[in-house]
Amino acid sequence: MNLPDQYLLSNLLASRVRCDQGIDHGSGSIVWMHPPVHRILGWATKPSLLKVSRSVWSLKQLRAITETQIYVKGNGCNTDQITLERLPTLMYSDLLNNSGVKLGVIADFVFNPSTGKIINYLVARSDPRLPGGSRWRLALERIDDQQPGLIFTSIKSLDELPLARSSIRQDLLKKSKSIKDHLDKLSDHASERLEGWLEYPPWQEDNNITNRQDYSFADPLENWDDPNDLDVETSSRSNRQRTDNKYDDYENDEDPWI
């Protein structure tokens, strides 16, 4: 058999069933499962919109899976929709936490087509029939208890579960959160730099440097040589020399009054 290891129930129900006689039996309408052991036993198809009968197929009849068709061997069992709705199922069951708060709805599950073993359930936050919604992966070990239409888990929020498929809104929220976190980091970095700048302002550092340096503010007029002062001093020195010379002459020469 050419069967994948994992397959979505939604893909199984969306594919058209063709038997070994080449007859098209329509696409799937409902799943046939055994909830206590989390196993799929088969599914039902709706051959025509005008017929109220349904064809039920056992998973053992499955032979091959393509993108749009599923090939089975043998004939299906004819039944009606009312009988199928009485079959126990966990599909569209409410997921509740320990506090009784509704977290979401079972919208889909992944299973092994060869054994029918359900690997994990996919949870939708809102109505699972709405297209494009997000899906969270609920592992079997996360299920604490189950009743018809109800599944109990110990998690408090769907955010504790891995995201299997994100919607456009979820992608926008993730991108917005990433941008917000980046802006918060930039803001924190800028605040740290601003605090450091206010604690040690640049002008205070310049003042400290100025105070540490020994500047000598000498009066330039103290050492400034005034040409007029030089002339006066030279003239005074010359006069003193002439006077001294005069007195010397008086000492050397005879007194004219004697």
C-alpha atoms as an extended CHARMM CRD file, in Angstrom:
* protein
*
       258  EXT
         1         1  MET       CA              0.0000000000        0.0000000000        0.0000000000  PROA      1               0.0000000000
         2         2  ASN       CA              1.1600000000        3.5130000000       -0.8050000000  PROA      2               0.0000000000
         3         3  LEU       CA              0.1020000000        5.2090000000        2.4270000000  PROA      3               0.0000000000
         4         4  PRO       CA              1.7540000000        8.0920000000        4.3040000000  PROA      4               0.0000000000
         5         5  ASP       CA              2.7740000000        7.7850000000        7.9400000000  PROA      5               0.0000000000
         6         6  GLN       CA              0.6590000000       10.7880000000        8.9260000000  PROA      6               0.0000000000
         7         7  TYR       CA             -2.5040000000       12.1360000000        7.4080000000  PROA      7               0.0000000000
         8         8  LEU       CA             -5.0650000000       14.8020000000        8.2780000000  PROA      8               0.0000000000
         9         9  LEU       CA             -8.6700000000       13.8640000000        8.8070000000  PROA      9               0.0000000000
        10        10  SER       CA             -9.7440000000       17.0020000000        6.9130000000  PROA      10              0.0000000000
        11        11  ASN       CA             -7.7910000000       15.8170000000        3.8780000000  PROA      11              0.0000000000
        12        12  LEU       CA             -9.3980000000       12.3860000000        4.1640000000  PROA      12              0.0000000000
        13        13  LEU       CA            -12.9010000000       13.8740000000        4.1990000000  PROA      13              0.0000000000
        14        14  ALA       CA            -12.1190000000       16.3120000000        1.3810000000  PROA      14              0.0000000000
        15        15  SER       CA            -10.8710000000       13.5870000000       -0.9950000000  PROA      15              0.0000000000
        16        16  ARG       CA            -13.2050000000       11.6670000000       -3.2800000000  PROA      16              0.0000000000
        17        17  VAL       CA            -13.3760000000        7.9130000000       -2.8320000000  PROA      17              0.0000000000
        18        18  ARG       CA            -12.9860000000        5.5970000000       -5.8070000000  PROA      18              0.0000000000
        19        19  CYS       CA            -13.3570000000        1.8290000000       -5.4810000000  PROA      19              0.0000000000
        20        20  ASP       CA            -11.5350000000       -0.8930000000       -7.4310000000  PROA      20              0.0000000000
        21        21  GLN       CA            -14.4020000000       -0.9620000000       -9.9410000000  PROA      21              0.0000000000
        22        22  GLY       CA            -13.7210000000        2.6740000000      -10.8530000000  PROA      22              0.0000000000
        23        23  ILE       CA            -16.9240000000        4.0130000000       -9.2940000000  PROA      23              0.0000000000
        24        24  ASP       CA            -16.8050000000        7.4510000000       -7.6690000000  PROA      24              0.0000000000
        25        25  HSD       CA            -18.5050000000        7.2930000000       -4.2750000000  PROA      25              0.0000000000
        26        26  GLY       CA            -18.2270000000       10.9820000000       -3.4480000000  PROA      26              0.0000000000
        27        27  SER       CA            -16.2570000000       12.7990000000       -0.7750000000  PROA      27              0.0000000000
        28        28  GLY       CA            -16.2150000000       12.1720000000        2.9600000000  PROA      28              0.0000000000
        29        29  SER       CA            -18.8890000000       13.4670000000        5.3150000000  PROA      29              0.0000000000
        30        30  ILE       CA            -18.1040000000       12.0820000000        8.7880000000  PROA      30              0.0000000000
        31        31  VAL       CA            -15.4400000000       10.0700000000       10.6210000000  PROA      31              0.0000000000
        32        32  TRP       CA            -15.9650000000        6.7450000000       12.3700000000  PROA      32              0.0000000000
        33        33  MET       CA            -13.7320000000        6.5080000000       15.4340000000  PROA      33              0.0000000000
        34        34  HSD       CA            -13.2610000000        4.8290000000       18.8050000000  PROA      34              0.0000000000
        35        35  PRO       CA            -12.6310000000        7.6790000000       21.2850000000  PROA      35              0.0000000000
        36        36  PRO       CA            -11.4770000000        5.6730000000       24.3660000000  PROA      36              0.0000000000
        37        37  VAL       CA             -8.3170000000        4.5170000000       22.5660000000  PROA      37              0.0000000000
        38        38  HSD       CA             -8.0260000000        7.5020000000       20.1840000000  PROA      38              0.0000000000
        39        39  ARG       CA             -8.2900000000        5.4570000000       17.0300000000  PROA      39              0.0000000000
        40        40  ILE       CA            -10.0370000000        6.0120000000       13.7010000000  PROA      40              0.0000000000
        41        41  LEU       CA            -11.9480000000        2.9810000000       12.3680000000  PROA      41              0.0000000000
        42        42  GLY       CA            -13.2580000000        4.3850000000        9.0870000000  PROA      42              0.0000000000
        43        43  TRP       CA            -15.2890000000        7.1560000000        7.5010000000  PROA      43              0.0000000000
        44        44  ALA       CA            -18.4690000000        7.7240000000        5.5260000000  PROA      44              0.0000000000
        45        45  THR       CA            -18.9940000000        9.2900000000        2.1240000000  PROA      45              0.0000000000
        46        46  LYS       CA            -21.9450000000       10.9800000000        0.4930000000  PROA      46              0.0000000000
        47        47  PRO       CA            -22.3390000000        9.5790000000       -3.0170000000  PROA      47              0.0000000000
        48        48  SER       CA            -24.7790000000       12.2460000000       -4.2200000000  PROA      48              0.0000000000
        49        49  LEU       CA            -26.4790000000       15.4120000000       -3.0840000000  PROA      49              0.0000000000
        50        50  LEU       CA            -29.8430000000       13.8990000000       -3.9830000000  PROA      50              0.0000000000
        51        51  LYS       CA            -29.3590000000       10.6710000000       -2.0440000000  PROA      51              0.0000000000
        52        52  VAL       CA            -29.8610000000       10.4400000000        1.7190000000  PROA      52              0.0000000000
        53        53  SER       CA            -27.8770000000        7.2140000000        1.9580000000  PROA      53              0.0000000000
        54        54  ARG       CA            -24.2280000000        7.1260000000        3.0290000000  PROA      54              0.0000000000
        55        55  SER       CA            -21.4440000000        4.6720000000        2.2640000000  PROA      55              0.0000000000
        56        56  VAL       CA            -19.2750000000        3.6300000000        5.2060000000  PROA      56              0.0000000000
        57        57  TRP       CA            -15.7130000000        2.4890000000        4.5680000000  PROA      57              0.0000000000
        58        58  SER       CA            -13.4260000000        0.6580000000        6.9000000000  PROA      58              0.0000000000
        59        59  LEU       CA             -9.8610000000        1.8910000000        7.2080000000  PROA      59              0.0000000000
        60        60  LYS       CA             -8.7290000000       -1.6110000000        6.2420000000  PROA      60              0.0000000000
        61        61  GLN       CA            -10.1660000000       -1.0520000000        2.7770000000  PROA      61              0.0000000000
        62        62  LEU       CA             -7.8120000000        1.8850000000        2.1640000000  PROA      62              0.0000000000
        63        63  ARG       CA             -5.2620000000        1.1360000000       -0.5620000000  PROA      63              0.0000000000
        64        64  ALA       CA             -3.8090000000        4.4060000000       -1.8830000000  PROA      64              0.0000000000
        65        65  ILE       CA             -3.9580000000        8.1590000000       -1.3120000000  PROA      65              0.0000000000
        66        66  THR       CA             -3.3630000000       10.9060000000       -3.8590000000  PROA      66              0.0000000000
        67        67  GLU       CA             -3.8340000000       14.6590000000       -3.6640000000  PROA      67              0.0000000000
        68        68  THR       CA             -7.5100000000       14.5480000000       -4.6010000000  PROA      68              0.0000000000
        69        69  GLN       CA             -8.6020000000       10.9020000000       -4.4860000000  PROA      69              0.0000000000
        70        70  ILE       CA             -8.5810000000        7.9070000000       -2.1680000000  PROA      70              0.0000000000
        71        71  TYR       CA             -8.6590000000        4.3710000000       -3.5650000000  PROA      71              0.0000000000
        72        72  VAL       CA            -10.4050000000        1.6090000000       -1.6460000000  PROA      72              0.0000000000
        73        73  LYS       CA            -10.9590000000       -2.0920000000       -2.2370000000  PROA      73              0.0000000000
        74        74  GLY       CA            -14.4000000000       -3.6510000000       -2.0310000000  PROA      74              0.0000000000
        75        75  ASN       CA            -17.8100000000       -2.1950000000       -1.4280000000  PROA      75              0.0000000000
        76        76  GLY       CA            -18.9330000000        0.1560000000        1.2930000000  PROA      76              0.0000000000
        77        77  CYS       CA            -21.7050000000       -0.4060000000        3.7980000000  PROA      77              0.0000000000
        78        78  ASN       CA            -24.8750000000        1.5620000000        3.1300000000  PROA      78              0.0000000000
        79        79  THR       CA            -26.4330000000        3.5240000000        6.0290000000  PROA      79              0.0000000000
        80        80  ASP       CA            -28.0950000000        6.8760000000        6.7020000000  PROA      80              0.0000000000
        81        81  GLN       CA            -26.9530000000       10.1560000000        8.2450000000  PROA      81              0.0000000000
        82        82  ILE       CA            -29.0540000000        9.7670000000       11.3860000000  PROA      82              0.0000000000
        83        83  THR       CA            -27.3530000000        6.4990000000       12.2480000000  PROA      83              0.0000000000
        84        84  LEU       CA            -23.9220000000        7.9950000000       11.6410000000  PROA      84              0.0000000000
        85        85  GLU       CA            -24.6530000000       10.9030000000       13.9880000000  PROA      85              0.0000000000
        86        86  ARG       CA            -25.1340000000        8.4030000000       16.8240000000  PROA      86              0.0000000000
        87        87  LEU       CA            -21.5830000000        7.1490000000       16.5270000000  PROA      87              0.0000000000
        88        88  PRO       CA            -19.2890000000        8.3400000000       19.3530000000  PROA      88              0.0000000000
        89        89  THR       CA            -16.7150000000       10.9080000000       18.2770000000  PROA      89              0.0000000000
        90        90  LEU       CA            -14.4220000000       13.5540000000       19.7270000000  PROA      90              0.0000000000
        91        91  MET       CA            -14.7040000000       15.8100000000       16.7130000000  PROA      91              0.0000000000
        92        92  TYR       CA            -16.0390000000       19.2790000000       17.5590000000  PROA      92              0.0000000000
        93        93  SER       CA            -15.7620000000       18.5280000000       21.2860000000  PROA      93              0.0000000000
        94        94  ASP       CA            -15.0860000000       21.4600000000       23.6150000000  PROA      94              0.0000000000
        95        95  LEU       CA            -11.6330000000       21.6230000000       25.1950000000  PROA      95              0.0000000000
        96        96  LEU       CA            -11.8400000000       22.6860000000       28.8600000000  PROA      96              0.0000000000
        97        97  ASN       CA             -9.1070000000       23.3680000000       31.4030000000  PROA      97              0.0000000000
        98        98  ASN       CA             -9.1960000000       22.3560000000       35.0820000000  PROA      98              0.0000000000
        99        99  SER       CA            -11.1280000000       25.5030000000       35.9510000000  PROA      99              0.0000000000
       100       100  GLY       CA            -13.8580000000       24.6480000000       33.4740000000  PROA      100             0.0000000000
       101       101  VAL       CA            -12.9080000000       27.4520000000       31.0760000000  PROA      101             0.0000000000
       102       102  LYS       CA            -13.4270000000       26.6540000000       27.4060000000  PROA      102             0.0000000000
       103       103  LEU       CA            -10.1500000000       26.9670000000       25.5040000000  PROA      103             0.0000000000
       104       104  GLY       CA            -11.2680000000       25.8560000000       22.0550000000  PROA      104             0.0000000000
       105       105  VAL       CA            -12.8490000000       23.1630000000       19.9360000000  PROA      105             0.0000000000
       106       106  ILE       CA            -11.4120000000       19.9710000000       18.4360000000  PROA      106             0.0000000000
       107       107  ALA       CA            -11.3150000000       20.8460000000       14.7420000000  PROA      107             0.0000000000
       108       108  ASP       CA             -9.1000000000       18.1530000000       13.2000000000  PROA      108             0.0000000000
       109       109  PHE       CA             -6.5710000000       15.4440000000       14.0070000000  PROA      109             0.0000000000
       110       110  VAL       CA             -3.5230000000       13.7200000000       12.5690000000  PROA      110             0.0000000000
       111       111  PHE       CA             -3.5740000000        9.9250000000       12.3050000000  PROA      111             0.0000000000
       112       112  ASN       CA             -1.6840000000        7.0040000000       10.8490000000  PROA      112             0.0000000000
       113       113  PRO       CA             -3.6630000000        5.6000000000        7.8740000000  PROA      113             0.0000000000
       114       114  SER       CA             -2.1270000000        2.1370000000        8.2660000000  PROA      114             0.0000000000
       115       115  THR       CA             -3.0620000000        1.6260000000       11.9130000000  PROA      115             0.0000000000
       116       116  GLY       CA             -5.7230000000        4.2780000000       12.4830000000  PROA      116             0.0000000000
       117       117  LYS       CA             -3.8780000000        5.5260000000       15.5810000000  PROA      117             0.0000000000
       118       118  ILE       CA             -4.5280000000        9.2080000000       16.2700000000  PROA      118             0.0000000000
       119       119  ILE       CA             -1.2280000000       11.0400000000       16.8080000000  PROA      119             0.0000000000
       120       120  ASN       CA             -2.5300000000       14.4190000000       18.0020000000  PROA      120             0.0000000000
       121       121  TYR       CA             -5.6090000000       16.5990000000       17.8440000000  PROA      121             0.0000000000
       122       122  LEU       CA             -5.8050000000       20.0790000000       16.3600000000  PROA      122             0.0000000000
       123       123  VAL       CA             -7.6640000000       22.7020000000       18.3760000000  PROA      123             0.0000000000
       124       124  ALA       CA             -9.3470000000       25.8260000000       17.0200000000  PROA      124             0.0000000000
       125       125  ARG       CA             -9.9890000000       28.8170000000       19.2450000000  PROA      125             0.0000000000
       126       126  SER       CA            -13.2730000000       29.7200000000       17.5450000000  PROA      126             0.0000000000
       127       127  ASP       CA            -15.6990000000       27.9320000000       15.2240000000  PROA      127             0.0000000000
       128       128  PRO       CA            -13.6240000000       25.3140000000       13.3450000000  PROA      128             0.0000000000
       129       129  ARG       CA            -15.8610000000       25.6310000000       10.2890000000  PROA      129             0.0000000000
       130       130  LEU       CA            -14.5060000000       29.1240000000        9.6580000000  PROA      130             0.0000000000
       131       131  PRO       CA            -11.6970000000       28.9180000000        7.0900000000  PROA      131             0.0000000000
       132       132  GLY       CA             -8.2300000000       30.2770000000        7.7190000000  PROA      132             0.0000000000
       133       133  GLY       CA             -8.2570000000       29.9070000000       11.4990000000  PROA      133             0.0000000000
       134       134  SER       CA             -5.2860000000       28.9790000000       13.6580000000  PROA      134             0.0000000000
       135       135  ARG       CA             -4.7410000000       25.4180000000       14.8780000000  PROA      135             0.0000000000
       136       136  TRP       CA             -2.9250000000       24.3050000000       18.0240000000  PROA      136             0.0000000000
       137       137  ARG       CA             -1.5170000000       20.7910000000       18.3940000000  PROA      137             0.0000000000
       138       138  LEU       CA             -2.8950000000       18.8390000000       21.3710000000  PROA      138             0.0000000000
       139       139  ALA       CA             -0.8890000000       15.7150000000       22.1960000000  PROA      139             0.0000000000
       140       140  LEU       CA             -2.6650000000       12.7100000000       23.7080000000  PROA      140             0.0000000000
       141       141  GLU       CA             -0.6950000000       12.9520000000       26.9590000000  PROA      141             0.0000000000
       142       142  ARG       CA             -2.1490000000       16.4460000000       27.4640000000  PROA      142             0.0000000000
       143       143  ILE       CA             -5.6620000000       14.9710000000       27.7620000000  PROA      143             0.0000000000
       144       144  ASP       CA             -6.6390000000       14.3090000000       31.3830000000  PROA      144             0.0000000000
       145       145  ASP       CA            -10.1730000000       13.0720000000       30.8210000000  PROA      145             0.0000000000
       146       146  GLN       CA            -12.8670000000       12.9160000000       28.1540000000  PROA      146             0.0000000000
       147       147  GLN       CA            -16.6350000000       12.6750000000       27.9520000000  PROA      147             0.0000000000
       148       148  PRO       CA            -19.0550000000       12.8310000000       25.0380000000  PROA      148             0.0000000000
       149       149  GLY       CA            -18.5590000000       16.3070000000       23.6440000000  PROA      149             0.0000000000
       150       150  LEU       CA            -15.9530000000       17.3170000000       26.2570000000  PROA      150             0.0000000000
       151       151  ILE       CA            -12.1760000000       16.9730000000       26.6340000000  PROA      151             0.0000000000
       152       152  PHE       CA            -10.3680000000       18.0830000000       29.7940000000  PROA      152             0.0000000000
       153       153  THR       CA             -6.7690000000       19.2350000000       29.9340000000  PROA      153             0.0000000000
       154       154  SER       CA             -4.4220000000       20.6600000000       32.5850000000  PROA      154             0.0000000000
       155       155  ILE       CA             -3.1820000000       23.5400000000       30.4290000000  PROA      155             0.0000000000
       156       156  LYS       CA             -4.4320000000       27.0380000000       31.2020000000  PROA      156             0.0000000000
       157       157  SER       CA             -4.1780000000       28.5830000000       27.7420000000  PROA      157             0.0000000000
       158       158  LEU       CA             -3.7910000000       27.5230000000       24.1240000000  PROA      158             0.0000000000
       159       159  ASP       CA             -0.5360000000       29.4590000000       24.0600000000  PROA      159             0.0000000000
       160       160  GLU       CA              1.0100000000       26.5680000000       26.0080000000  PROA      160             0.0000000000
       161       161  LEU       CA              0.4550000000       24.3240000000       22.9860000000  PROA      161             0.0000000000
       162       162  PRO       CA              2.5910000000       24.3320000000       19.8270000000  PROA      162             0.0000000000
       163       163  LEU       CA              1.0470000000       26.1840000000       16.9180000000  PROA      163             0.0000000000
       164       164  ALA       CA              0.3360000000       23.8090000000       14.0440000000  PROA      164             0.0000000000
       165       165  ARG       CA             -1.0830000000       26.3890000000       11.6410000000  PROA      165             0.0000000000
       166       166  SER       CA             -1.3510000000       30.1130000000       12.0950000000  PROA      166             0.0000000000
       167       167  SER       CA             -3.9660000000       32.3700000000       10.5790000000  PROA      167             0.0000000000
       168       168  ILE       CA             -3.2810000000       35.7410000000        8.9680000000  PROA      168             0.0000000000
       169       169  ARG       CA             -4.4030000000       37.4220000000       12.1760000000  PROA      169             0.0000000000
       170       170  GLN       CA             -2.0810000000       35.2210000000       14.2320000000  PROA      170             0.0000000000
       171       171  ASP       CA              0.8280000000       36.0090000000       11.9110000000  PROA      171             0.0000000000
       172       172  LEU       CA              0.1180000000       39.7210000000       12.2700000000  PROA      172             0.0000000000
       173       173  LEU       CA              0.0110000000       39.3810000000       16.0420000000  PROA      173             0.0000000000
       174       174  LYS       CA              3.3300000000       37.5240000000       16.0460000000  PROA      174             0.0000000000
       175       175  LYS       CA              4.9480000000       40.1060000000       13.7840000000  PROA      175             0.0000000000
       176       176  SER       CA              3.5140000000       42.9480000000       15.8490000000  PROA      176             0.0000000000
       177       177  LYS       CA              4.8300000000       41.3360000000       19.0260000000  PROA      177             0.0000000000
       178       178  SER       CA              8.2440000000       40.8640000000       17.4320000000  PROA      178             0.0000000000
       179       179  ILE       CA              8.3360000000       44.5160000000       16.3400000000  PROA      179             0.0000000000
       180       180  LYS       CA              7.1700000000       45.6490000000       19.7860000000  PROA      180             0.0000000000
       181       181  ASP       CA              9.8710000000       43.5570000000       21.4970000000  PROA      181             0.0000000000
       182       182  HSD       CA             12.4880000000       45.0330000000       19.1620000000  PROA      182             0.0000000000
       183       183  LEU       CA             11.2980000000       48.5690000000       19.8910000000  PROA      183             0.0000000000
       184       184  ASP       CA             11.3140000000       47.8320000000       23.6240000000  PROA      184             0.0000000000
       185       185  LYS       CA             14.9350000000       46.6680000000       23.4020000000  PROA      185             0.0000000000
       186       186  LEU       CA             15.8920000000       49.8230000000       21.5030000000  PROA      186             0.0000000000
       187       187  SER       CA             14.0450000000       51.9510000000       24.0650000000  PROA      187             0.0000000000
       188       188  ASP       CA             15.7790000000       50.2000000000       26.9700000000  PROA      188             0.0000000000
       189       189  HSD       CA             19.1610000000       50.6680000000       25.3180000000  PROA      189             0.0000000000
       190       190  ALA       CA             18.4560000000       54.3440000000       24.6810000000  PROA      190             0.0000000000
       191       191  SER       CA             17.2780000000       54.8100000000       28.2890000000  PROA      191             0.0000000000
       192       192  GLU       CA             20.4680000000       53.2330000000       29.6270000000  PROA      192             0.0000000000
       193       193  ARG       CA             22.5820000000       55.5520000000       27.4890000000  PROA      193             0.0000000000
       194       194  LEU       CA             20.5170000000       58.5600000000       28.5730000000  PROA      194             0.0000000000
       195       195  GLU       CA             20.8780000000       57.6600000000       32.2630000000  PROA      195             0.0000000000
       196       196  GLY       CA             24.6210000000       57.3010000000       31.8570000000  PROA      196             0.0000000000
       197       197  TRP       CA             24.7560000000       60.6230000000       30.0050000000  PROA      197             0.0000000000
       198       198  LEU       CA             22.8100000000       62.3790000000       32.7750000000  PROA      198             0.0000000000
       199       199  GLU       CA             24.9460000000       60.8050000000       35.5010000000  PROA      199             0.0000000000
       200       200  TYR       CA             28.2020000000       61.8930000000       33.8660000000  PROA      200             0.0000000000
       201       201  PRO       CA             27.3690000000       64.8700000000       31.6260000000  PROA      201             0.0000000000
       202       202  PRO       CA             30.0440000000       65.9010000000       29.1490000000  PROA      202             0.0000000000
       203       203  TRP       CA             30.2480000000       69.4530000000       30.4720000000  PROA      203             0.0000000000
       204       204  GLN       CA             31.0500000000       68.1650000000       33.9770000000  PROA      204             0.0000000000
       205       205  GLU       CA             33.8770000000       66.1270000000       32.5750000000  PROA      205             0.0000000000
       206       206  ASP       CA             35.1990000000       69.2190000000       30.7600000000  PROA      206             0.0000000000
       207       207  ASN       CA             35.0280000000       71.1930000000       33.9900000000  PROA      207             0.0000000000
       208       208  ASN       CA             36.9340000000       68.4820000000       35.8190000000  PROA      208             0.0000000000
       209       209  ILE       CA             39.5850000000       68.5290000000       33.1600000000  PROA      209             0.0000000000
       210       210  THR       CA             39.7390000000       72.3320000000       33.3430000000  PROA      210             0.0000000000
       211       211  ASN       CA             40.0610000000       72.2530000000       37.1040000000  PROA      211             0.0000000000
       212       212  ARG       CA             42.7940000000       69.6470000000       36.9690000000  PROA      212             0.0000000000
       213       213  GLN       CA             44.8960000000       71.7020000000       34.5820000000  PROA      213             0.0000000000
       214       214  ASP       CA             47.2260000000       74.4270000000       36.0580000000  PROA      214             0.0000000000
       215       215  TYR       CA             46.6390000000       77.4770000000       33.9860000000  PROA      215             0.0000000000
       216       216  SER       CA             48.8560000000       80.5700000000       34.7110000000  PROA      216             0.0000000000
       217       217  PHE       CA             46.8300000000       83.6410000000       33.9500000000  PROA      217             0.0000000000
       218       218  ALA       CA             49.7190000000       86.1700000000       34.1460000000  PROA      218             0.0000000000
       219       219  ASP       CA             49.0110000000       89.8270000000       33.6070000000  PROA      219             0.0000000000
       220       220  PRO       CA             50.4690000000       90.6530000000       30.2150000000  PROA      220             0.0000000000
       221       221  LEU       CA             51.1270000000       94.2160000000       31.3320000000  PROA      221             0.0000000000
       222       222  GLU       CA             53.6130000000       93.0760000000       33.9650000000  PROA      222             0.0000000000
       223       223  ASN       CA             56.2170000000       91.9650000000       31.4790000000  PROA      223             0.0000000000
       224       224  TRP       CA             55.3090000000       94.3920000000       28.7540000000  PROA      224             0.0000000000
       225       225  ASP       CA             58.2050000000       96.7650000000       27.8770000000  PROA      225             0.0000000000
       226       226  ASP       CA             56.9850000000      100.2720000000       27.2110000000  PROA      226             0.0000000000
       227       227  PRO       CA             59.2580000000      102.0470000000       24.7300000000  PROA      227             0.0000000000
       228       228  ASN       CA             58.6050000000      105.3350000000       26.5010000000  PROA      228             0.0000000000
       229       229  ASP       CA             59.7770000000      103.8530000000       29.7820000000  PROA      229             0.0000000000
       230       230  LEU       CA             62.9380000000      102.6860000000       28.0850000000  PROA      230             0.0000000000
       231       231  ASP       CA             63.5810000000      106.1870000000       26.7220000000  PROA      231             0.0000000000
       232       232  VAL       CA             62.9730000000      107.8130000000       30.1170000000  PROA      232             0.0000000000
       233       233  GLU       CA             65.2050000000      105.3380000000       31.8700000000  PROA      233             0.0000000000
       234       234  THR       CA             67.9140000000      105.7720000000       29.2370000000  PROA      234             0.0000000000
       235       235  SER       CA             67.6510000000      109.5410000000       29.4500000000  PROA      235             0.0000000000
       236       236  SER       CA             67.8560000000      109.4640000000       33.2500000000  PROA      236             0.0000000000
       237       237  ARG       CA             70.8570000000      107.2030000000       33.1190000000  PROA      237             0.0000000000
       238       238  SER       CA             72.5200000000      109.4970000000       30.5860000000  PROA      238             0.0000000000
       239       239  ASN       CA             71.8410000000      112.5800000000       32.6970000000  PROA      239             0.0000000000
       240       240  ARG       CA             73.2630000000      110.9120000000       35.7520000000  PROA      240             0.0000000000
       241       241  GLN       CA             76.3350000000      109.9890000000       33.8170000000  PROA      241             0.0000000000
       242       242  ARG       CA             76.7150000000      113.5800000000       32.5620000000  PROA      242             0.0000000000
       243       243  THR       CA             76.2900000000      114.9220000000       36.0510000000  PROA      243             0.0000000000
       244       244  ASP       CA             78.8230000000      112.5230000000       37.4180000000  PROA      244             0.0000000000
       245       245  ASN       CA             81.2050000000      113.4440000000       34.6600000000  PROA      245             0.0000000000
       246       246  LYS       CA             80.6670000000      117.1160000000       35.4080000000  PROA      246             0.0000000000
       247       247  TYR       CA             81.5120000000      116.5740000000       39.0070000000  PROA      247             0.0000000000
       248       248  ASP       CA             84.5560000000      114.6260000000       37.9240000000  PROA      248             0.0000000000
       249       249  ASP       CA             85.6210000000      117.5040000000       35.7850000000  PROA      249             0.0000000000
       250       250  TYR       CA             85.2220000000      119.8620000000       38.6950000000  PROA      250             0.0000000000
       251       251  GLU       CA             87.4130000000      117.6310000000       40.7550000000  PROA      251             0.0000000000
       252       252  ASN       CA             90.0520000000      117.3410000000       38.1170000000  PROA      252             0.0000000000
       253       253  ASP       CA             90.1220000000      120.9490000000       37.0560000000  PROA      253             0.0000000000
       254       254  GLU       CA             90.9850000000      123.8710000000       39.2340000000  PROA      254             0.0000000000
       255       255  ASP       CA             88.2530000000      125.7820000000       40.7770000000  PROA      255             0.0000000000
       256       256  PRO       CA             87.7220000000      128.8190000000       38.6230000000  PROA      256             0.0000000000
       257       257  TRP       CA             86.6740000000      130.9280000000       41.6200000000  PROA      257             0.0000000000
       258       258  ILE       CA             89.8740000000      130.3780000000       43.4310000000  PROA      258             0.0000000000
